[in-house]
Amino acid sequence: MSTNILSSLKPIVSLAKRRGFIYPGSELYGGFANTYSYGPYGSALKNTLRSLWWKTFVEKRADIVGLDGPILLHPRAWQASGHLEGFNDALIDCKACKSRFRADHLIEQATKNSAEGKTLEEMTQIIQESISCPVCGKKEFTEARHFNLMFQTQMSKTKDSAETKAYLRPETAQAIFLDYKNVVDTTRVKIPFGIAQIGKAFRNEITPGNFIFRTVEFEQMEIEYFIKEDAWETTFSDWMEDMLLWCKTIGLSEKRLAIKEHDAKELSHYSKKTVDITYQFPFGVGELYGLAYRGDFDLSSHQTHAKEKLQYRDPKTGEVFLPHVIEPTFGLDRTLLALLCDSYEEERLENGETRVVLHFKPHIAPVHAAIFPLMKKEPLVNAAKKLFHSMQSVCRVEYDETGAIGKRYRRQDELGTPYCITIDFDSLEDQTVTVRERDSMKQERIPMNKLPSHIKALISSEGSDLHSL
Ligand code: ATP
């Protein structure tokens, strides 16, 4: 595959809209900042990734169980987790044009140096002394100040008061800690074990942007893996391997992935060690996933705030201890963006034309196979529809009879469909069909009765890396 490294997100944004992957949120009302809607093919891709992740890390592992916790947690949980106090970004405004920026991003963009670990005062000084507003060019900034990223809402009639402040969860992790004891008490899990969750998280990001890379509402796939303290180093490196294997399994190019360890200044309040898996996006290198050693910060803090014992009792040795936690976290939306960028190609054909192709691995593609009658004519249409219905139980199929066959191929190339199956007049005679492969554009005749096993083998062989996890 000769996929070009894109220099901008423009072609991806345009394809995503044109082909029904991703639409701007509330477009009917002129859009709603940094929210997006996943269209028919985007939601299919998301569902595939979500269920593949769940299969890989929950169903195929004896040591991990699933959870589906609430988005709204007791407000005291956010006090215990440190989010009420410390989940802040530094915000700075331009007094002249009223544009608002994240102070660290402004510094990083202007100076190309990291602003991680800098205090509000240090950031204010750098910006006020040496940076012009990227929007109006003036140098009239306010002081930098903290801005909590949690969305607030109200819950009426709780038992404590008529109305209580509540927060949309900014990460899925805390719901897992809140139910850690329930899971231990009601299932057969034994340390080491993990609890996995997939769900929405919400952050009132100050300067979201870069399409779906940074949005205010996004989906996380997280595992809290509970261990004895002395096992943390091996568990951490095992998880790093598994996360990289996942990247390979879904088809991300190794050359665009890298590992970046946070230095002491960058570490979150809960973390003893954090390593990001980064991806080379068209706009630069950005965090794709994170792996953190959270120590016993969360269980210990919830134990104190909730006044409930959260210790674990080893059933064999009788030893009682507070487990430590390794947390692998995967952003679903960033996975999708990385996959779109990785698989996008504008390919120059021999006849001088350009075709746009998404080179998804076959098992990831939103549509595995498209079925066409050569022409919109009977008895071809009837035969193709029959084949479409029989293939629906085999894989994700789509039926298309509209337009010239060449145009239908191009449309499927842009959707990343690996196989197109055409029924022509010969098919009616000899019961064979043409299968056209997306990347090579090669065509072969396959007997219709062999088609289900043929396609099944093609789409599942690509997923075989998973079995070694
Ligand atoms: P960043 O430094 O980019 O703000 P983070 O370190 O705050 O990210 P985590 O809190 O580690 O992110 O969240 C776990 C994962 O959730 C990230 O690796 C990323 O894939 C995803 N994620 C975090 N924030 C967003 C967002 N605003 N939009 C989309 N995905 C996000």
Boltz pocket constraint, residues with backbone or C-beta under 6 A from the ligand:
constraints:
  - pocket:
      binder: B
      contacts: [[A, 170], [A, 171], [A, 203], [A, 205], [A, 212], [A, 213], [A, 214], [A, 215], [A, 216], [A, 217], [A, 218], [A, 219], [A, 220], [A, 287], [A, 288], [A, 289], [A, 290], [A, 329], [A, 330], [A, 331], [A, 332], [A, 333], [A, 334]]
      max_distance: 6.0
